[in-house]
Amino acid sequence: MPYEKLSDLPESVREHLPKHAQEIYRAAFNSAWELYDHVEETSHKVAWAAVKNEYVKDEDTGRWKKK
């Protein structure tokens, strides 16, 4: 199930990631969805890996910030 807009993302993604990171997540998920024959678990893993390429979770605050 590809995500058409940011508001379609899972609540855990929407509530914790900054907007730009959500855009990265959505694009990576949708691409992986097609590439890996609609395997949802793999698509989420690819999406998180893409976010982690550009963002890191601050251990003190728990907030995601750009590297």
PDB file of N, H, CA, C and O in Angstrom:
ATOM      1  N   MET A   1       0.828  -1.180   0.000  1.00  0.00           N
ATOM      2  CA  MET A   1       0.000   0.000   0.000  1.00  0.00           C
ATOM      3  C   MET A   1       0.879   1.253   0.000  1.00  0.00           C
ATOM      4  O   MET A   1       1.257   1.739   1.067  1.00  0.00           O
ATOM      5  N   PRO A   2       1.196   1.761  -1.134  1.00  0.00           N
ATOM      6  CA  PRO A   2       2.010   2.985  -1.187  1.00  0.00           C
ATOM      7  C   PRO A   2       1.274   4.152  -0.525  1.00  0.00           C
ATOM      8  O   PRO A   2       0.045   4.187  -0.467  1.00  0.00           O
ATOM      9  N   TYR A   3       2.053   5.091  -0.035  1.00  0.00           N
ATOM     10  H   TYR A   3       3.052   5.063  -0.082  1.00  0.00           H
ATOM     11  CA  TYR A   3       1.494   6.256   0.640  1.00  0.00           C
ATOM     12  C   TYR A   3       1.422   7.419  -0.346  1.00  0.00           C
ATOM     13  O   TYR A   3       2.440   7.835  -0.899  1.00  0.00           O
ATOM     14  N   GLU A   4       0.220   7.939  -0.562  1.00  0.00           N
ATOM     15  H   GLU A   4      -0.607   7.602  -0.113  1.00  0.00           H
ATOM     16  CA  GLU A   4       0.031   9.031  -1.509  1.00  0.00           C
ATOM     17  C   GLU A   4       0.435  10.377  -0.932  1.00  0.00           C
ATOM     18  O   GLU A   4       0.941  11.239  -1.650  1.00  0.00           O
ATOM     19  N   LYS A   5       0.216  10.555   0.352  1.00  0.00           N
ATOM     20  H   LYS A   5      -0.195   9.855   0.935  1.00  0.00           H
ATOM     21  CA  LYS A   5       0.557  11.841   0.984  1.00  0.00           C
ATOM     22  C   LYS A   5       1.095  11.575   2.387  1.00  0.00           C
ATOM     23  O   LYS A   5       0.934  10.483   2.932  1.00  0.00           O
ATOM     24  N   LEU A   6       1.738  12.592   2.961  1.00  0.00           N
ATOM     25  H   LEU A   6       1.869  13.479   2.518  1.00  0.00           H
ATOM     26  CA  LEU A   6       2.359  12.424   4.272  1.00  0.00           C
ATOM     27  C   LEU A   6       1.341  12.058   5.341  1.00  0.00           C
ATOM     28  O   LEU A   6       1.661  11.310   6.265  1.00  0.00           O
ATOM     29  N   SER A   7       0.151  12.560   5.234  1.00  0.00           N
ATOM     30  H   SER A   7      -0.109  13.167   4.484  1.00  0.00           H
ATOM     31  CA  SER A   7      -0.876  12.254   6.238  1.00  0.00           C
ATOM     32  C   SER A   7      -1.304  10.787   6.216  1.00  0.00           C
ATOM     33  O   SER A   7      -1.966  10.320   7.143  1.00  0.00           O
ATOM     34  N   ASP A   8      -0.928  10.059   5.160  1.00  0.00           N
ATOM     35  H   ASP A   8      -0.391  10.439   4.407  1.00  0.00           H
ATOM     36  CA  ASP A   8      -1.233   8.629   5.075  1.00  0.00           C
ATOM     37  C   ASP A   8      -0.210   7.761   5.803  1.00  0.00           C
ATOM     38  O   ASP A   8      -0.454   6.578   6.041  1.00  0.00           O
ATOM     39  N   LEU A   9       0.935   8.346   6.158  1.00  0.00           N
ATOM     40  H   LEU A   9       1.133   9.307   5.965  1.00  0.00           H
ATOM     41  CA  LEU A   9       1.996   7.584   6.824  1.00  0.00           C
ATOM     42  C   LEU A   9       1.515   7.066   8.175  1.00  0.00           C
ATOM     43  O   LEU A   9       0.582   7.617   8.758  1.00  0.00           O
ATOM     44  N   PRO A  10       2.150   6.011   8.671  1.00  0.00           N
ATOM     45  CA  PRO A  10       1.783   5.516  10.002  1.00  0.00           C
ATOM     46  C   PRO A  10       1.962   6.613  11.054  1.00  0.00           C
ATOM     47  O   PRO A  10       2.840   7.468  10.935  1.00  0.00           O
ATOM     48  N   GLU A  11       1.138   6.573  12.058  1.00  0.00           N
ATOM     49  H   GLU A  11       0.425   5.878  12.155  1.00  0.00           H
ATOM     50  CA  GLU A  11       1.176   7.584  13.122  1.00  0.00           C
ATOM     51  C   GLU A  11       2.561   7.667  13.764  1.00  0.00           C
ATOM     52  O   GLU A  11       3.027   8.756  14.099  1.00  0.00           O
ATOM     53  N   SER A  12       3.211   6.531  13.933  1.00  0.00           N
ATOM     54  H   SER A  12       2.833   5.646  13.661  1.00  0.00           H
ATOM     55  CA  SER A  12       4.536   6.521  14.557  1.00  0.00           C
ATOM     56  C   SER A  12       5.559   7.302  13.739  1.00  0.00           C
ATOM     57  O   SER A  12       6.503   7.857  14.301  1.00  0.00           O
ATOM     58  N   VAL A  13       5.384   7.351  12.440  1.00  0.00           N
ATOM     59  H   VAL A  13       4.617   6.900  11.984  1.00  0.00           H
ATOM     60  CA  VAL A  13       6.278   8.112  11.558  1.00  0.00           C
ATOM     61  C   VAL A  13       5.888   9.585  11.593  1.00  0.00           C
ATOM     62  O   VAL A  13       6.747  10.451  11.752  1.00  0.00           O
ATOM     63  N   ARG A  14       4.611   9.870  11.447  1.00  0.00           N
ATOM     64  H   ARG A  14       3.913   9.166  11.317  1.00  0.00           H
ATOM     65  CA  ARG A  14       4.131  11.260  11.416  1.00  0.00           C
ATOM     66  C   ARG A  14       4.450  12.008  12.698  1.00  0.00           C
ATOM     67  O   ARG A  14       4.820  13.182  12.659  1.00  0.00           O
ATOM     68  N   GLU A  15       4.309  11.341  13.828  1.00  0.00           N
ATOM     69  H   GLU A  15       4.009  10.388  13.860  1.00  0.00           H
ATOM     70  CA  GLU A  15       4.465  12.019  15.113  1.00  0.00           C
ATOM     71  C   GLU A  15       5.908  12.197  15.554  1.00  0.00           C
ATOM     72  O   GLU A  15       6.186  13.009  16.435  1.00  0.00           O
ATOM     73  N   HIS A  16       6.829  11.452  14.957  1.00  0.00           N
ATOM     74  H   HIS A  16       6.602  10.792  14.241  1.00  0.00           H
ATOM     75  CA  HIS A  16       8.199  11.481  15.452  1.00  0.00           C
ATOM     76  C   HIS A  16       9.220  12.056  14.481  1.00  0.00           C
ATOM     77  O   HIS A  16      10.278  12.522  14.904  1.00  0.00           O
ATOM     78  N   LEU A  17       8.921  12.033  13.196  1.00  0.00           N
ATOM     79  H   LEU A  17       8.061  11.655  12.852  1.00  0.00           H
ATOM     80  CA  LEU A  17       9.896  12.521  12.224  1.00  0.00           C
ATOM     81  C   LEU A  17       9.557  13.922  11.740  1.00  0.00           C
ATOM     82  O   LEU A  17       8.384  14.257  11.577  1.00  0.00           O
ATOM     83  N   PRO A  18      10.589  14.752  11.505  1.00  0.00           N
ATOM     84  CA  PRO A  18      10.339  16.061  10.892  1.00  0.00           C
ATOM     85  C   PRO A  18       9.786  15.870   9.476  1.00  0.00           C
ATOM     86  O   PRO A  18       9.907  14.791   8.895  1.00  0.00           O
ATOM     87  N   LYS A  19       9.187  16.914   8.935  1.00  0.00           N
ATOM     88  H   LYS A  19       9.089  17.791   9.406  1.00  0.00           H
ATOM     89  CA  LYS A  19       8.535  16.820   7.627  1.00  0.00           C
ATOM     90  C   LYS A  19       9.468  16.285   6.536  1.00  0.00           C
ATOM     91  O   LYS A  19       9.080  15.406   5.766  1.00  0.00           O
ATOM     92  N   HIS A  20      10.683  16.807   6.468  1.00  0.00           N
ATOM     93  H   HIS A  20      10.998  17.522   7.093  1.00  0.00           H
ATOM     94  CA  HIS A  20      11.610  16.351   5.420  1.00  0.00           C
ATOM     95  C   HIS A  20      11.907  14.860   5.569  1.00  0.00           C
ATOM     96  O   HIS A  20      11.982  14.144   4.570  1.00  0.00           O
ATOM     97  N   ALA A  21      12.075  14.389   6.793  1.00  0.00           N
ATOM     98  H   ALA A  21      12.014  14.971   7.604  1.00  0.00           H
ATOM     99  CA  ALA A  21      12.324  12.969   7.026  1.00  0.00           C
ATOM    100  C   ALA A  21      11.100  12.136   6.637  1.00  0.00           C
ATOM    101  O   ALA A  21      11.243  11.018   6.142  1.00  0.00           O
ATOM    102  N   GLN A  22       9.911  12.673   6.859  1.00  0.00           N
ATOM    103  H   GLN A  22       9.796  13.581   7.261  1.00  0.00           H
ATOM    104  CA  GLN A  22       8.690  11.977   6.431  1.00  0.00           C
ATOM    105  C   GLN A  22       8.654  11.853   4.910  1.00  0.00           C
ATOM    106  O   GLN A  22       8.236  10.826   4.375  1.00  0.00           O
ATOM    107  N   GLU A  23       9.089  12.896   4.223  1.00  0.00           N
ATOM    108  H   GLU A  23       9.428  13.731   4.658  1.00  0.00           H
ATOM    109  CA  GLU A  23       9.126  12.857   2.758  1.00  0.00           C
ATOM    110  C   GLU A  23      10.104  11.790   2.272  1.00  0.00           C
ATOM    111  O   GLU A  23       9.822  11.071   1.314  1.00  0.00           O
ATOM    112  N   ILE A  24      11.248  11.693   2.934  1.00  0.00           N
ATOM    113  H   ILE A  24      11.477  12.277   3.713  1.00  0.00           H
ATOM    114  CA  ILE A  24      12.230  10.655   2.602  1.00  0.00           C
ATOM    115  C   ILE A  24      11.619   9.279   2.843  1.00  0.00           C
ATOM    116  O   ILE A  24      11.731   8.386   2.004  1.00  0.00           O
ATOM    117  N   TYR A  25      10.977   9.118   3.984  1.00  0.00           N
ATOM    118  H   TYR A  25      10.886   9.844   4.665  1.00  0.00           H
ATOM    119  CA  TYR A  25      10.356   7.839   4.340  1.00  0.00           C
ATOM    120  C   TYR A  25       9.326   7.429   3.282  1.00  0.00           C
ATOM    121  O   TYR A  25       9.339   6.298   2.795  1.00  0.00           O
ATOM    122  N   ARG A  26       8.451   8.347   2.940  1.00  0.00           N
ATOM    123  H   ARG A  26       8.441   9.265   3.335  1.00  0.00           H
ATOM    124  CA  ARG A  26       7.392   8.048   1.973  1.00  0.00           C
ATOM    125  C   ARG A  26       7.966   7.647   0.623  1.00  0.00           C
ATOM    126  O   ARG A  26       7.528   6.660   0.031  1.00  0.00           O
ATOM    127  N   ALA A  27       8.939   8.400   0.131  1.00  0.00           N
ATOM    128  H   ALA A  27       9.295   9.202   0.612  1.00  0.00           H
ATOM    129  CA  ALA A  27       9.528   8.112  -1.174  1.00  0.00           C
ATOM    130  C   ALA A  27      10.235   6.755  -1.167  1.00  0.00           C
ATOM    131  O   ALA A  27      10.101   5.974  -2.109  1.00  0.00           O
ATOM    132  N   ALA A  28      10.983   6.484  -0.107  1.00  0.00           N
ATOM    133  H   ALA A  28      11.092   7.119   0.658  1.00  0.00           H
ATOM    134  CA  ALA A  28      11.704   5.216  -0.020  1.00  0.00           C
ATOM    135  C   ALA A  28      10.739   4.039   0.112  1.00  0.00           C
ATOM    136  O   ALA A  28      10.928   2.999  -0.519  1.00  0.00           O
ATOM    137  N   PHE A  29       9.708   4.209   0.935  1.00  0.00           N
ATOM    138  H   PHE A  29       9.554   5.053   1.449  1.00  0.00           H
ATOM    139  CA  PHE A  29       8.728   3.136   1.097  1.00  0.00           C
ATOM    140  C   PHE A  29       8.060   2.823  -0.232  1.00  0.00           C
ATOM    141  O   PHE A  29       7.970   1.662  -0.632  1.00  0.00           O
ATOM    142  N   ASN A  30       7.597   3.855  -0.911  1.00  0.00           N
ATOM    143  H   ASN A  30       7.671   4.798  -0.586  1.00  0.00           H
ATOM    144  CA  ASN A  30       6.882   3.642  -2.172  1.00  0.00           C
ATOM    145  C   ASN A  30       7.767   2.985  -3.218  1.00  0.00           C
ATOM    146  O   ASN A  30       7.306   2.131  -3.975  1.00  0.00           O
ATOM    147  N   SER A  31       9.028   3.376  -3.266  1.00  0.00           N
ATOM    148  H   SER A  31       9.403   4.070  -2.651  1.00  0.00           H
ATOM    149  CA  SER A  31       9.961   2.770  -4.211  1.00  0.00           C
ATOM    150  C   SER A  31      10.200   1.298  -3.866  1.00  0.00           C
ATOM    151  O   SER A  31      10.168   0.434  -4.743  1.00  0.00           O
ATOM    152  N   ALA A  32      10.437   1.023  -2.592  1.00  0.00           N
ATOM    153  H   ALA A  32      10.463   1.725  -1.880  1.00  0.00           H
ATOM    154  CA  ALA A  32      10.672  -0.355  -2.155  1.00  0.00           C
ATOM    155  C   ALA A  32       9.434  -1.214  -2.353  1.00  0.00           C
ATOM    156  O   ALA A  32       9.539  -2.402  -2.657  1.00  0.00           O
ATOM    157  N   TRP A  33       8.275  -0.621  -2.183  1.00  0.00           N
ATOM    158  H   TRP A  33       8.190   0.344  -1.936  1.00  0.00           H
ATOM    159  CA  TRP A  33       7.005  -1.347  -2.364  1.00  0.00           C
ATOM    160  C   TRP A  33       6.946  -1.963  -3.768  1.00  0.00           C
ATOM    161  O   TRP A  33       6.542  -3.113  -3.938  1.00  0.00           O
ATOM    162  N   GLU A  34       7.349  -1.187  -4.750  1.00  0.00           N
ATOM    163  H   GLU A  34       7.677  -0.253  -4.612  1.00  0.00           H
ATOM    164  CA  GLU A  34       7.344  -1.686  -6.132  1.00  0.00           C
ATOM    165  C   GLU A  34       8.516  -2.648  -6.375  1.00  0.00           C
ATOM    166  O   GLU A  34       8.356  -3.691  -7.008  1.00  0.00           O
ATOM    167  N   LEU A  35       9.677  -2.280  -5.867  1.00  0.00           N
ATOM    168  H   LEU A  35       9.807  -1.432  -5.353  1.00  0.00           H
ATOM    169  CA  LEU A  35      10.893  -3.060  -6.102  1.00  0.00           C
ATOM    170  C   LEU A  35      10.824  -4.451  -5.481  1.00  0.00           C
ATOM    171  O   LEU A  35      11.292  -5.423  -6.075  1.00  0.00           O
ATOM    172  N   TYR A  36      10.247  -4.546  -4.297  1.00  0.00           N
ATOM    173  H   TYR A  36       9.867  -3.756  -3.814  1.00  0.00           H
ATOM    174  CA  TYR A  36      10.206  -5.815  -3.566  1.00  0.00           C
ATOM    175  C   TYR A  36       8.830  -6.469  -3.587  1.00  0.00           C
ATOM    176  O   TYR A  36       8.438  -7.147  -2.637  1.00  0.00           O
ATOM    177  N   ASP A  37       8.110  -6.260  -4.670  1.00  0.00           N
ATOM    178  H   ASP A  37       8.428  -5.709  -5.441  1.00  0.00           H
ATOM    179  CA  ASP A  37       6.832  -6.954  -4.910  1.00  0.00           C
ATOM    180  C   ASP A  37       5.828  -6.823  -3.774  1.00  0.00           C
ATOM    181  O   ASP A  37       5.223  -7.807  -3.349  1.00  0.00           O
ATOM    182  N   HIS A  38       5.657  -5.597  -3.287  1.00  0.00           N
ATOM    183  H   HIS A  38       6.149  -4.797  -3.632  1.00  0.00           H
ATOM    184  CA  HIS A  38       4.617  -5.280  -2.311  1.00  0.00           C
ATOM    185  C   HIS A  38       4.791  -5.967  -0.961  1.00  0.00           C
ATOM    186  O   HIS A  38       3.810  -6.331  -0.312  1.00  0.00           O
ATOM    187  N   VAL A  39       6.033  -6.142  -0.545  1.00  0.00           N
ATOM    188  H   VAL A  39       6.830  -5.846  -1.072  1.00  0.00           H
ATOM    189  CA  VAL A  39       6.312  -6.721   0.772  1.00  0.00           C
ATOM    190  C   VAL A  39       6.410  -5.566   1.771  1.00  0.00           C
ATOM    191  O   VAL A  39       7.379  -4.807   1.764  1.00  0.00           O
ATOM    192  N   GLU A  40       5.413  -5.446   2.612  1.00  0.00           N
ATOM    193  H   GLU A  40       4.626  -6.062   2.617  1.00  0.00           H
ATOM    194  CA  GLU A  40       5.302  -4.297   3.509  1.00  0.00           C
ATOM    195  C   GLU A  40       6.454  -4.220   4.516  1.00  0.00           C
ATOM    196  O   GLU A  40       7.026  -3.148   4.712  1.00  0.00           O
ATOM    197  N   GLU A  41       6.794  -5.321   5.144  1.00  0.00           N
ATOM    198  H   GLU A  41       6.329  -6.191   4.985  1.00  0.00           H
ATOM    199  CA  GLU A  41       7.858  -5.306   6.152  1.00  0.00           C
ATOM    200  C   GLU A  41       9.182  -4.827   5.553  1.00  0.00           C
ATOM    201  O   GLU A  41       9.873  -3.999   6.147  1.00  0.00           O
ATOM    202  N   THR A  42       9.522  -5.336   4.407  1.00  0.00           N
ATOM    203  H   THR A  42       8.961  -6.009   3.925  1.00  0.00           H
ATOM    204  CA  THR A  42      10.765  -4.926   3.736  1.00  0.00           C
ATOM    205  C   THR A  42      10.708  -3.455   3.353  1.00  0.00           C
ATOM    206  O   THR A  42      11.701  -2.741   3.488  1.00  0.00           O
ATOM    207  N   SER A  43       9.578  -3.005   2.886  1.00  0.00           N
ATOM    208  H   SER A  43       8.771  -3.585   2.777  1.00  0.00           H
ATOM    209  CA  SER A  43       9.424  -1.608   2.484  1.00  0.00           C
ATOM    210  C   SER A  43       9.614  -0.662   3.666  1.00  0.00           C
ATOM    211  O   SER A  43      10.224   0.397   3.518  1.00  0.00           O
ATOM    212  N   HIS A  44       9.100  -1.033   4.835  1.00  0.00           N
ATOM    213  H   HIS A  44       8.604  -1.893   4.955  1.00  0.00           H
ATOM    214  CA  HIS A  44       9.294  -0.206   6.027  1.00  0.00           C
ATOM    215  C   HIS A  44      10.776  -0.190   6.432  1.00  0.00           C
ATOM    216  O   HIS A  44      11.296   0.853   6.828  1.00  0.00           O
ATOM    217  N   LYS A  45      11.444  -1.321   6.337  1.00  0.00           N
ATOM    218  H   LYS A  45      11.021  -2.169   6.015  1.00  0.00           H
ATOM    219  CA  LYS A  45      12.869  -1.381   6.679  1.00  0.00           C
ATOM    220  C   LYS A  45      13.691  -0.495   5.749  1.00  0.00           C
ATOM    221  O   LYS A  45      14.592   0.216   6.196  1.00  0.00           O
ATOM    222  N   VAL A  46      13.383  -0.538   4.473  1.00  0.00           N
ATOM    223  H   VAL A  46      12.651  -1.116   4.110  1.00  0.00           H
ATOM    224  CA  VAL A  46      14.082   0.301   3.499  1.00  0.00           C
ATOM    225  C   VAL A  46      13.818   1.772   3.806  1.00  0.00           C
ATOM    226  O   VAL A  46      14.733   2.594   3.744  1.00  0.00           O
ATOM    227  N   ALA A  47      12.586   2.103   4.131  1.00  0.00           N
ATOM    228  H   ALA A  47      11.843   1.436   4.181  1.00  0.00           H
ATOM    229  CA  ALA A  47      12.225   3.491   4.422  1.00  0.00           C
ATOM    230  C   ALA A  47      12.976   4.010   5.648  1.00  0.00           C
ATOM    231  O   ALA A  47      13.484   5.132   5.634  1.00  0.00           O
ATOM    232  N   TRP A  48      13.049   3.205   6.702  1.00  0.00           N
ATOM    233  H   TRP A  48      12.637   2.294   6.713  1.00  0.00           H
ATOM    234  CA  TRP A  48      13.779   3.642   7.897  1.00  0.00           C
ATOM    235  C   TRP A  48      15.266   3.777   7.605  1.00  0.00           C
ATOM    236  O   TRP A  48      15.910   4.701   8.103  1.00  0.00           O
ATOM    237  N   ALA A  49      15.814   2.882   6.816  1.00  0.00           N
ATOM    238  H   ALA A  49      15.291   2.132   6.412  1.00  0.00           H
ATOM    239  CA  ALA A  49      17.235   2.975   6.456  1.00  0.00           C
ATOM    240  C   ALA A  49      17.508   4.267   5.692  1.00  0.00           C
ATOM    241  O   ALA A  49      18.539   4.908   5.899  1.00  0.00           O
ATOM    242  N   ALA A  50      16.589   4.646   4.814  1.00  0.00           N
ATOM    243  H   ALA A  50      15.752   4.126   4.646  1.00  0.00           H
ATOM    244  CA  ALA A  50      16.749   5.890   4.049  1.00  0.00           C
ATOM    245  C   ALA A  50      16.716   7.102   4.979  1.00  0.00           C
ATOM    246  O   ALA A  50      17.500   8.037   4.809  1.00  0.00           O
ATOM    247  N   VAL A  51      15.827   7.090   5.942  1.00  0.00           N
ATOM    248  H   VAL A  51      15.191   6.331   6.080  1.00  0.00           H
ATOM    249  CA  VAL A  51      15.753   8.195   6.914  1.00  0.00           C
ATOM    250  C   VAL A  51      17.051   8.270   7.705  1.00  0.00           C
ATOM    251  O   VAL A  51      17.593   9.354   7.918  1.00  0.00           O
ATOM    252  N   LYS A  52      17.545   7.119   8.138  1.00  0.00           N
ATOM    253  H   LYS A  52      17.104   6.238   7.965  1.00  0.00           H
ATOM    254  CA  LYS A  52      18.750   7.085   8.968  1.00  0.00           C
ATOM    255  C   LYS A  52      20.007   7.490   8.203  1.00  0.00           C
ATOM    256  O   LYS A  52      21.039   7.763   8.816  1.00  0.00           O
ATOM    257  N   ASN A  53      19.935   7.534   6.879  1.00  0.00           N
ATOM    258  H   ASN A  53      19.096   7.313   6.380  1.00  0.00           H
ATOM    259  CA  ASN A  53      21.058   8.045   6.088  1.00  0.00           C
ATOM    260  C   ASN A  53      21.228   9.545   6.273  1.00  0.00           C
ATOM    261  O   ASN A  53      22.334  10.070   6.146  1.00  0.00           O
ATOM    262  N   GLU A  54      20.132  10.234   6.572  1.00  0.00           N
ATOM    263  H   GLU A  54      19.233   9.807   6.675  1.00  0.00           H
ATOM    264  CA  GLU A  54      20.176  11.697   6.675  1.00  0.00           C
ATOM    265  C   GLU A  54      19.820  12.238   8.054  1.00  0.00           C
ATOM    266  O   GLU A  54      20.092  13.400   8.356  1.00  0.00           O
ATOM    267  N   TYR A  55      19.220  11.411   8.878  1.00  0.00           N
ATOM    268  H   TYR A  55      18.999  10.468   8.632  1.00  0.00           H
ATOM    269  CA  TYR A  55      18.782  11.858  10.203  1.00  0.00           C
ATOM    270  C   TYR A  55      19.291  10.918  11.279  1.00  0.00           C
ATOM    271  O   TYR A  55      19.549   9.741  11.031  1.00  0.00           O
ATOM    272  N   VAL A  56      19.428  11.459  12.468  1.00  0.00           N
ATOM    273  H   VAL A  56      19.219  12.415  12.670  1.00  0.00           H
ATOM    274  CA  VAL A  56      19.842  10.670  13.620  1.00  0.00           C
ATOM    275  C   VAL A  56      18.934  11.044  14.790  1.00  0.00           C
ATOM    276  O   VAL A  56      18.510  12.192  14.924  1.00  0.00           O
ATOM    277  N   LYS A  57      18.650  10.068  15.619  1.00  0.00           N
ATOM    278  H   LYS A  57      18.994   9.136  15.510  1.00  0.00           H
ATOM    279  CA  LYS A  57      17.810  10.324  16.783  1.00  0.00           C
ATOM    280  C   LYS A  57      18.694  10.778  17.933  1.00  0.00           C
ATOM    281  O   LYS A  57      19.613  10.064  18.334  1.00  0.00           O
ATOM    282  N   ASP A  58      18.422  11.947  18.456  1.00  0.00           N
ATOM    283  H   ASP A  58      17.675  12.526  18.130  1.00  0.00           H
ATOM    284  CA  ASP A  58      19.173  12.494  19.578  1.00  0.00           C
ATOM    285  C   ASP A  58      18.843  11.686  20.827  1.00  0.00           C
ATOM    286  O   ASP A  58      17.682  11.601  21.228  1.00  0.00           O
ATOM    287  N   GLU A  59      19.856  11.097  21.433  1.00  0.00           N
ATOM    288  H   GLU A  59      20.799  11.166  21.107  1.00  0.00           H
ATOM    289  CA  GLU A  59      19.622  10.227  22.594  1.00  0.00           C
ATOM    290  C   GLU A  59      19.122  10.998  23.811  1.00  0.00           C
ATOM    291  O   GLU A  59      18.409  10.445  24.648  1.00  0.00           O
ATOM    292  N   ASP A  60      19.491  12.266  23.912  1.00  0.00           N
ATOM    293  H   ASP A  60      20.070  12.716  23.232  1.00  0.00           H
ATOM    294  CA  ASP A  60      19.062  13.060  25.065  1.00  0.00           C
ATOM    295  C   ASP A  60      17.603  13.492  24.969  1.00  0.00           C
ATOM    296  O   ASP A  60      16.853  13.412  25.942  1.00  0.00           O
ATOM    297  N   THR A  61      17.211  13.954  23.777  1.00  0.00           N
ATOM    298  H   THR A  61      17.821  14.020  22.987  1.00  0.00           H
ATOM    299  CA  THR A  61      15.862  14.489  23.612  1.00  0.00           C
ATOM    300  C   THR A  61      14.890  13.495  22.986  1.00  0.00           C
ATOM    301  O   THR A  61      13.676  13.637  23.131  1.00  0.00           O
ATOM    302  N   GLY A  62      15.423  12.484  22.288  1.00  0.00           N
ATOM    303  H   GLY A  62      16.409  12.369  22.171  1.00  0.00           H
ATOM    304  CA  GLY A  62      14.563  11.533  21.595  1.00  0.00           C
ATOM    305  C   GLY A  62      14.015  12.057  20.282  1.00  0.00           C
ATOM    306  O   GLY A  62      13.203  11.394  19.637  1.00  0.00           O
ATOM    307  N   ARG A  63      14.457  13.254  19.879  1.00  0.00           N
ATOM    308  H   ARG A  63      15.116  13.792  20.403  1.00  0.00           H
ATOM    309  CA  ARG A  63      13.979  13.869  18.634  1.00  0.00           C
ATOM    310  C   ARG A  63      14.932  13.539  17.494  1.00  0.00           C
ATOM    311  O   ARG A  63      16.137  13.387  17.694  1.00  0.00           O
ATOM    312  N   TRP A  64      14.364  13.431  16.288  1.00  0.00           N
ATOM    313  H   TRP A  64      13.385  13.555  16.126  1.00  0.00           H
ATOM    314  CA  TRP A  64      15.171  13.178  15.101  1.00  0.00           C
ATOM    315  C   TRP A  64      15.716  14.496  14.575  1.00  0.00           C
ATOM    316  O   TRP A  64      14.984  15.480  14.468  1.00  0.00           O
ATOM    317  N   LYS A  65      17.012  14.513  14.243  1.00  0.00           N
ATOM    318  H   LYS A  65      17.607  13.714  14.330  1.00  0.00           H
ATOM    319  CA  LYS A  65      17.628  15.732  13.703  1.00  0.00           C
ATOM    320  C   LYS A  65      18.522  15.371  12.521  1.00  0.00           C
ATOM    321  O   LYS A  65      19.043  14.259  12.424  1.00  0.00           O
ATOM    322  N   LYS A  66      18.682  16.335  11.636  1.00  0.00           N
ATOM    323  H   LYS A  66      18.260  17.238  11.715  1.00  0.00           H
ATOM    324  CA  LYS A  66      19.499  16.145  10.444  1.00  0.00           C
ATOM    325  C   LYS A  66      20.942  15.938  10.856  1.00  0.00           C
ATOM    326  O   LYS A  66      21.431  16.603  11.769  1.00  0.00           O
ATOM    327  N   LYS A  67      21.631  15.019  10.188  1.00  0.00           N
ATOM    328  H   LYS A  67      21.234  14.478   9.446  1.00  0.00           H
ATOM    329  CA  LYS A  67      23.047  14.746  10.482  1.00  0.00           C
ATOM    330  C   LYS A  67      23.913  15.923  10.127  1.00  0.00           C
ATOM    331  O   LYS A  67      25.130  15.871  10.307  1.00  0.00           O
TER     332      LYS A  67
END
